Amino acid sequence: MTKMRSGRFCWHELLTTDPAKSLTFLEALLGVKGKGSQHAPDEYTELYAGESPFGGLMATPDPAIPSCWLGYILVKDLARDTERARELGAEVPMANQEIPRVGRFSMLRDPQGAVFYLFQSQDEMPEGQVAPGTVCWSELHSPNLEGSTAFYTQLLGWKHKALPLAGFHYTMFEQEGKDVAGMMAAQGGTPPFWLHYFLVQNTDLTCEKALELGARVMAPPSDVPNMGRMAVLADPTGAVFALWAPVTAGVSQ
């Protein structure tokens, strides 16, 4: 087993205003399967692509909170890194919460306002296998690229580099030579947030199916030259996520 390194996204979670509707949508669109967690089967649904879970969903703790996808970043010392995040300007709505026999987590709001989790696992976590239907990339949309770069590099030890893309600035975060996340400027006054991409075989066909299932298109399918094809959607409960089909044999879909 190859263990997952700290500083990488290890879990993705949908907080939803309608768990049943969200699960039906995800199963129909992405072919994933939902299974009640052994720790809280009536409150938390784990999402599987094959034999291994990659994420989960649960009801929002307050009906006023809109549906959203959130990512967990693995750390070695949760208490230390939570305090370090505070020192760097983050808010901590939830600190050092225990999940029995699993680990502990803190919910953070970075200095620009984007929400994410830090997670310390009770046991070593295996390196996740990216497969169709799972999250393959996480991307920060920030109104302050310099400020966000400083926060995440100081908190997690990420390195950063500019990725040459026509028309806009894109930052790639890396750890030990591996790309772990991206960042771009928030568009049109959009509040800061982490956008999570799901791997699919064909972006256009999956987008069409999503529309049939009640989703809305936030950004239609478009090419990222020499890399792949993407689209941004909002599911029937309003949670925003992205689709990604990488270039295959020189052709993106």
C-alpha positions in Angstrom: 0.0 0.0 0.0 1.3 3.4 -0.9 0.4 5.8 1.9 -1.0 9.2 1.2 1.3 12.1 2.0 0.2 15.0 4.2 -0.7 18.2 2.4 -2.9 16.5 -0.2 -6.7 16.4 -0.6 -7.8 13.1 0.9 -11.6 13.3 1.0 -14.4 15.3 -0.6 -17.8 16.0 1.0 -21.1 17.3 -0.2 -23.1 19.3 2.3 -26.6 19.3 0.8 -30.0 20.6 1.5 -31.5 17.3 0.1 -29.4 14.2 0.6 -31.7 11.9 -1.2 -31.9 14.1 -4.3 -28.2 14.7 -4.3 -27.4 10.9 -4.1 -29.9 10.1 -6.8 -28.2 12.7 -9.1 -24.7 11.6 -8.4 -25.4 7.9 -8.9 -27.2 8.6 -12.2 -24.7 11.1 -13.5 -21.3 9.6 -12.4 -22.1 5.9 -11.7 -21.0 6.2 -8.1 -22.7 4.3 -5.3 -23.8 5.5 -1.9 -23.5 3.5 1.2 -24.4 4.5 4.8 -21.3 5.0 6.9 -20.7 2.3 9.5 -20.1 5.1 12.0 -23.3 7.0 11.4 -25.4 5.2 8.7 -28.5 7.4 9.1 -26.5 10.6 9.0 -23.7 10.1 6.6 -23.4 8.5 3.2 -20.1 7.4 1.8 -19.6 7.6 -2.0 -17.9 4.7 -3.8 -16.3 4.3 -7.2 -15.5 0.6 -7.2 -14.5 -0.9 -3.9 -13.1 2.2 -2.2 -14.9 5.4 -0.9 -13.6 8.7 -2.1 -16.0 11.1 -0.4 -19.4 11.4 1.3 -22.5 13.5 1.7 -24.6 14.7 4.5 -27.4 17.2 5.2 -26.3 20.8 5.8 -26.4 21.5 9.6 -28.6 24.5 9.0 -31.2 24.8 6.2 -29.9 28.3 5.5 -26.5 27.0 4.5 -26.5 26.3 0.7 -25.4 23.0 -0.8 -21.6 22.9 -1.4 -18.7 20.6 -2.0 -15.8 20.8 0.5 -12.4 19.2 0.5 -10.3 17.7 3.3 -6.5 18.2 3.3 -4.5 15.6 5.2 -2.1 16.8 7.9 0.1 15.1 10.5 -0.7 17.4 13.5 -4.2 18.9 13.4 -3.9 20.9 16.6 -0.7 22.5 15.4 -1.8 23.3 11.9 -5.2 24.6 13.1 -3.5 27.1 15.3 -1.0 27.9 12.6 -4.0 28.7 10.2 -5.4 31.0 12.9 -2.1 32.8 13.1 -2.1 33.2 9.3 -5.5 34.9 9.3 -8.0 32.0 8.9 -11.2 31.7 10.8 -11.9 28.3 12.5 -15.7 27.6 12.7 -15.0 24.1 14.0 -11.7 22.9 15.6 -10.4 19.5 16.4 -13.7 17.6 16.0 -13.4 13.8 16.6 -14.8 11.1 14.3 -14.6 8.0 16.4 -12.2 5.4 15.1 -11.5 7.6 12.0 -9.7 10.7 13.0 -10.1 14.4 13.7 -10.9 17.5 11.6 -11.1 21.3 11.7 -13.2 23.4 9.4 -11.3 26.5 8.2 -12.2 29.7 6.3 -9.1 31.0 4.7 -8.2 34.7 4.9 -10.1 35.3 1.6 -13.2 33.4 2.7 -12.8 29.9 1.0 -13.9 27.0 3.2 -12.0 23.7 3.5 -11.1 21.1 6.1 -7.9 19.9 7.7 -7.9 16.2 8.6 -5.7 14.0 10.8 -6.3 10.4 10.2 -6.2 7.8 13.1 -4.5 5.4 10.7 -2.4 5.7 7.6 -4.5 6.5 4.6 -3.7 4.8 1.2 -3.0 6.9 -1.8 -6.3 7.4 -3.6 -6.8 6.0 -7.0 -8.3 8.5 -9.5 -11.1 6.8 -11.4 -14.0 8.0 -13.5 -16.6 9.4 -11.1 -14.1 10.5 -8.5 -12.7 13.9 -7.8 -9.5 14.4 -9.8 -8.6 18.0 -9.1 -9.3 20.8 -6.7 -9.0 24.5 -7.7 -9.2 27.6 -5.5 -11.0 30.6 -6.9 -9.6 33.7 -5.0 -9.9 37.4 -5.3 -6.4 37.8 -3.9 -4.0 35.4 -5.6 -0.9 36.8 -3.7 -2.6 36.5 -0.3 -4.0 33.0 -1.0 -0.6 31.8 -2.2 1.1 33.1 1.0 -1.5 31.4 3.2 -1.4 27.9 1.6 2.3 27.8 1.1 3.0 28.8 4.7 0.3 26.5 6.1 0.9 23.4 4.1 4.4 23.8 2.7 3.1 23.8 -0.9 5.3 25.2 -3.6 3.8 27.3 -6.4 4.4 28.0 -10.1 2.7 29.9 -12.9 1.1 27.7 -15.5 1.1 29.4 -19.0 -2.5 29.5 -20.1 -3.8 31.9 -22.8 -5.9 34.7 -21.4 -5.5 34.4 -17.7 -3.1 33.6 -14.8 -3.2 30.1 -13.4 -1.2 29.0 -10.3 -0.2 25.4 -9.8 0.5 24.2 -6.2 2.8 21.3 -5.9 4.3 19.2 -3.1 7.4 17.2 -3.5 7.2 17.6 -7.2 3.6 16.5 -7.5 0.8 18.9 -8.6 -1.8 18.9 -5.8 -4.1 21.8 -6.5 -4.6 24.9 -8.7 -5.7 28.5 -8.3 -7.2 31.2 -10.5 -8.8 34.6 -9.9 -12.4 34.6 -8.8 -14.6 35.9 -11.7 -17.3 38.4 -11.7 -17.5 39.0 -7.9 -17.9 35.3 -7.2 -17.2 34.6 -3.5 -13.9 32.7 -2.9 -14.4 28.9 -3.0 -12.7 25.6 -3.8 -14.0 24.1 -7.0 -13.7 20.3 -7.2 -13.5 18.5 -10.6 -14.9 15.0 -11.3 -13.2 12.8 -13.8 -15.4 11.8 -16.7 -14.8 10.2 -20.1 -16.7 12.7 -22.1 -17.4 16.2 -20.8 -20.1 17.2 -23.4 -22.1 14.0 -23.0 -21.9 14.1 -19.2 -23.0 17.8 -19.3 -26.0 16.9 -21.4 -27.0 14.1 -19.1 -26.6 16.4 -16.1 -29.0 18.9 -17.6 -31.5 16.1 -18.1 -31.2 15.2 -14.4 -31.9 18.8 -13.4 -28.5 20.4 -13.2 -27.7 23.9 -14.4 -24.7 24.9 -16.5 -22.5 27.5 -14.9 -19.7 27.4 -17.6 -20.3 25.3 -20.8 -17.8 22.7 -22.0 -14.6 24.3 -23.2 -11.1 23.1 -24.0 -8.0 23.7 -21.9 -5.4 23.4 -24.8 -3.4 20.2 -24.7 -4.8 19.2 -21.4 -8.5 18.4 -21.5 -12.1 19.6 -21.6 -14.0 21.0 -18.7 -17.5 22.3 -17.7 -18.9 23.8 -14.5 -22.3 22.8 -13.2 -24.7 23.3 -10.3 -26.5 20.2 -9.2 -30.3 20.1 -8.5 -29.7 21.4 -5.0 -27.3 24.2 -6.1 -23.9 22.6 -5.3 -21.3 23.7 -7.8 -18.8 21.3 -9.2 -16.8 20.7 -12.4 -16.3 18.0 -15.0 -13.0 17.1 -16.5 -12.0 14.8 -19.4 -8.3 14.8 -20.0 -6.8 14.8 -23.5 -6.7 11.3 -24.9 -4.6 10.6 -27.9 -4.6 14.3 -28.6 -8.3 14.7 -28.5 -10.3 16.2 -25.5 -14.0 15.3 -25.1 
